[in-house]
Amino acid sequence: MSALTKAKGFKKSRSGTYLSMAGTAFGAIGVAKRLKKARAEQDTLVLLDATVSAVAIVTGLAILYRELKRLGDDDVLLG
């Protein structure tokens, strides 16, 4: 298998999924800051937007976790 083929399959590998999870979790930091600021300023619209973003992050992490479980032993990069 060539290096280019492995690189294309990275997104569907365990490593790629972990990297996606880390990126998604990193986005949660920004959302948490927006939630805190919106609460302090009592800005309902920003609070609602940040809440929807937080739900999207949780859903994204759940989907990535499910994909990680599905990968199991058939990792693209290992074989």
N, CA, C and O of each residue as an XYZ file, in Angstrom:
316
protein
N       0.856     -1.171      0.000
C       0.000      0.000      0.000
C       0.902      1.235      0.000
O       1.825      1.332      0.809
N       0.638      2.168     -0.898
C       1.482      3.355     -1.001
C       1.176      4.334      0.125
O       0.143      4.245      0.790
N       2.088      5.256      0.319
C       1.923      6.256      1.375
C       0.720      7.147      1.090
O       0.021      7.563      2.014
N       0.477      7.442     -0.183
C      -0.654      8.287     -0.550
C      -1.982      7.597     -0.234
O      -2.921      8.245      0.229
N      -2.065      6.320     -0.474
C      -3.273      5.567     -0.161
C      -3.505      5.545      1.339
O      -4.640      5.680      1.796
N      -2.439      5.376      2.105
C      -2.568      5.404      3.568
C      -3.022      6.774      4.045
O      -3.852      6.878      4.948
N      -2.481      7.820      3.440
C      -2.863      9.178      3.838
C      -4.335      9.440      3.553
O      -5.012     10.100      4.342
N      -4.834      8.930      2.436
C      -6.246      9.105      2.101
C      -7.142      8.347      3.081
O      -8.259      8.781      3.362
N      -6.664      7.234      3.596
C      -7.445      6.433      4.534
C      -7.309      6.882      5.978
O      -7.933      6.298      6.864
N      -6.507      7.907      6.232
C      -6.245      8.353      7.604
C      -7.519      8.776      8.321
O      -7.698      8.487      9.504
N      -8.401      9.457      7.604
C      -9.616      9.959      8.243
C     -10.488      8.825      8.769
O     -11.230      9.016      9.732
N     -10.409      7.649      8.153
C     -11.216      6.517      8.577
C     -10.428      5.559      9.468
O     -10.840      4.417      9.672
N      -9.314      6.017      9.989
C      -8.499      5.180     10.865
C      -8.757      5.560     12.316
O      -9.396      6.571     12.606
N      -8.253      4.738     13.209
C      -8.366      5.060     14.637
C      -7.680      6.377     14.951
O      -8.228      7.213     15.669
N      -6.490      6.560     14.417
C      -5.737      7.791     14.673
C      -6.495      9.010     14.162
O      -6.573     10.032     14.844
N      -7.049      8.897     12.966
C      -7.818     10.004     12.397
C      -9.053     10.319     13.214
O      -9.414     11.483     13.385
N      -9.702      9.277     13.719
C     -10.892      9.480     14.539
C     -10.524     10.136     15.868
O     -11.229     11.030     16.337
N      -9.426      9.696     16.471
C      -8.968     10.343     17.709
C      -8.639     11.810     17.460
O      -8.956     12.666     18.286
N      -8.014     12.101     16.343
C      -7.669     13.477     16.009
C      -8.934     14.310     15.819
O      -8.990     15.456     16.264
N      -9.934     13.756     15.171
C     -11.214     14.451     14.997
C     -11.885     14.703     16.339
O     -12.452     15.772     16.568
N     -11.817     13.712     17.228
C     -12.406     13.880     18.559
C     -11.701     14.984     19.330
O     -12.342     15.782     20.013
N     -10.380     15.026     19.219
C      -9.618     16.063     19.916
C      -9.972     17.449     19.375
O     -10.133     18.397     20.144
N     -10.091     17.562     18.071
C     -10.462     18.844     17.474
C     -11.846     19.290     17.891
O     -12.072     20.468     18.164
N     -12.764     18.353     17.940
C     -14.130     18.665     18.361
C     -14.159     19.075     19.829
O     -14.834     20.036     20.197
N     -13.429     18.348     20.658
C     -13.368     18.682     22.088
C     -12.705     20.036     22.298
O     -13.083     20.784     23.200
N     -11.714     20.352     21.464
C     -11.046     21.652     21.571
C     -12.034     22.782     21.282
O     -11.959     23.850     21.888
N     -12.957     22.540     20.356
C     -13.987     23.526     20.056
C     -14.903     23.787     21.243
O     -15.502     24.857     21.350
N     -15.008     22.815     22.124
C     -15.855     22.964     23.312
C     -15.336     24.052     24.240
O     -16.113     24.654     24.982
N     -14.041     24.311     24.207
C     -13.468     25.360     25.056
C     -14.034     26.720     24.666
O     -14.428     27.508     25.526
N     -14.073     26.988     23.365
C     -14.628     28.255     22.886
C     -16.096     28.404     23.217
O     -16.554     29.488     23.581
N     -16.835     27.312     23.090
C     -18.269     27.340     23.400
C     -18.477     27.595     24.888
O     -19.375     28.347     25.270
N     -17.655     26.974     25.729
C     -17.770     27.194     27.179
C     -17.511     28.656     27.528
O     -18.186     29.222     28.388
N     -16.540     29.261     26.864
C     -16.258     30.691     27.106
C     -17.438     31.547     26.679
O     -17.798     32.500     27.371
N     -18.051     31.209     25.525
C     -19.216     31.976     25.055
C     -20.395     31.821     26.007
O     -21.121     32.780     26.267
N     -20.585     30.601     26.530
C     -21.662     30.380     27.500
C     -21.459     31.223     28.754
O     -22.391     31.856     29.250
N     -20.240     31.221     29.253
C     -19.927     31.979     30.470
C     -20.143     33.474     30.257
O     -20.718     34.154     31.107
N     -19.678     33.980     29.113
C     -19.823     35.403     28.811
C     -21.296     35.776     28.623
O     -21.737     36.831     29.079
N     -22.050     34.906     27.951
C     -23.468     35.178     27.715
C     -24.249     35.205     29.023
O     -25.151     36.024     29.200
N     -23.897     34.308     29.933
C     -24.559     34.310     31.242
C     -24.245     35.579     32.013
O     -25.125     36.182     32.628
N     -22.969     35.980     31.973
C     -22.565     37.179     32.708
C     -23.263     38.430     32.160
O     -23.645     39.321     32.919
N     -23.424     38.484     30.841
C     -24.070     39.641     30.205
C     -25.580     39.476     30.090
O     -26.270     40.389     29.637
N     -26.088     38.345     30.487
C     -27.510     38.012     30.393
C     -28.035     38.216     28.972
O     -29.109     38.780     28.762
N     -27.251     37.743     28.007
C     -27.603     37.846     26.592
C     -28.250     36.528     26.158
O     -27.561     35.539     25.909
N     -29.562     36.528     26.072
C     -30.320     35.315     25.802
C     -30.006     34.732     24.423
O     -29.901     33.514     24.275
N     -29.859     35.583     23.432
C     -29.617     35.095     22.075
C     -28.258     34.404     21.958
O     -28.155     33.337     21.352
N     -27.227     35.000     22.529
C     -25.899     34.375     22.506
C     -25.899     33.110     23.355
O     -25.243     32.127     23.007
N     -26.626     33.129     24.459
C     -26.740     31.945     25.309
C     -27.400     30.796     24.551
O     -26.956     29.651     24.642
N     -28.452     31.100     23.810
C     -29.125     30.087     23.009
C     -28.202     29.549     21.919
O     -28.150     28.340     21.691
N     -27.478     30.435     21.249
C     -26.544     30.023     20.200
C     -25.446     29.124     20.763
O     -25.120     28.096     20.169
N     -24.882     29.503     21.893
C     -23.819     28.706     22.512
C     -24.355     27.352     22.981
O     -23.650     26.345     22.906
N     -25.581     27.328     23.458
C     -26.191     26.067     23.903
C     -26.385     25.120     22.724
O     -26.106     23.926     22.828
N     -26.863     25.653     21.608
C     -27.041     24.830     20.409
C     -25.679     24.311     19.929
O     -25.563     23.157     19.514
N     -24.661     25.160     19.985
C     -23.312     24.737     19.599
C     -22.797     23.630     20.518
O     -22.158     22.683     20.060
N     -23.077     23.755     21.809
C     -22.646     22.733     22.768
C     -23.325     21.394     22.487
O     -22.692     20.342     22.575
N     -24.605     21.437     22.152
C     -25.333     20.207     21.822
C     -24.740     19.583     20.553
O     -24.609     18.363     20.462
N     -24.385     20.419     19.581
C     -23.773     19.919     18.352
C     -22.427     19.250     18.635
O     -22.098     18.232     18.026
N     -21.658     19.813     19.546
C     -20.363     19.229     19.901
C     -20.558     17.875     20.579
O     -19.851     16.916     20.267
N     -21.499     17.794     21.489
C     -21.772     16.523     22.175
C     -22.221     15.469     21.170
O     -21.783     14.320     21.230
N     -23.090     15.862     20.252
C     -23.557     14.933     19.220
C     -22.398     14.484     18.332
O     -22.282     13.302     18.008
N     -21.547     15.422     17.943
C     -20.388     15.092     17.115
C     -19.448     14.122     17.804
O     -18.946     13.187     17.181
N     -19.209     14.343     19.085
C     -18.349     13.431     19.837
C     -18.979     12.043     19.947
O     -18.278     11.034     19.871
N     -20.297     11.991     20.123
C     -20.978     10.702     20.205
C     -20.865      9.942     18.881
O     -20.653      8.729     18.872
N     -21.008     10.653     17.777
C     -20.881     10.018     16.460
C     -19.457      9.518     16.242
O     -19.261      8.410     15.743
N     -18.466     10.323     16.608
C     -17.072      9.904     16.458
C     -16.758      8.708     17.347
O     -16.025      7.808     16.937
N     -17.307      8.690     18.563
C     -17.099      7.563     19.467
C     -17.693      6.290     18.875
O     -17.086      5.220     18.932
N     -18.898      6.424     18.304
C     -19.534      5.270     17.665
C     -18.674      4.767     16.500
O     -18.507      3.560     16.326
N     -18.137      5.682     15.715
C     -17.275      5.304     14.594
C     -16.009      4.608     15.095
O     -15.528      3.658     14.477
N     -15.484      5.080     16.203
C     -14.297      4.466     16.794
C     -14.592      3.027     17.215
O     -13.767      2.137     17.012
N     -15.756      2.803     17.794
C     -16.135      1.450     18.192
C     -16.326      0.553     16.972
O     -15.996     -0.632     17.020
N     -16.850      1.102     15.887
C     -17.068      0.324     14.668
C     -15.757     -0.064     13.992
O     -15.654     -1.124     13.374
N     -14.769      0.797     14.117
C     -13.483      0.503     13.472
C     -12.890     -0.788     14.002
O     -12.405     -1.623     13.237
N     -12.933     -0.945     15.309
C     -12.428     -2.160     15.931
C     -11.025     -2.485     15.479
O     -10.127     -1.648     15.578
N     -10.829     -3.684     14.986
C      -9.508     -4.152     14.598
C      -9.189     -3.908     13.128
O      -8.046     -4.100     12.712
N     -10.159     -3.494     12.340
C      -9.888     -3.315     10.908
C      -9.412     -1.902     10.596
O      -9.973     -1.233      9.729
N      -8.393     -1.453     11.290
C      -7.818     -0.124     11.113
C      -7.104     -0.036      9.767
O      -6.315     -0.914      9.416
N      -7.379      1.007      9.032
C      -6.817      1.206      7.700
C      -5.290      1.311      7.736
O      -4.604      0.752      6.880
N      -4.770      2.019      8.716
C      -3.328      2.255      8.759
C      -2.534      1.045      9.216
O      -1.342      0.937      8.929
N      -3.182      0.140      9.921
C      -2.444     -1.026     10.431
C      -2.319     -2.134      9.400
O      -1.398     -2.946      9.484
N      -3.190     -2.185      8.465
C      -3.133     -3.329      7.587
C      -3.360     -3.020      6.188
O      -3.335     -3.916      5.345
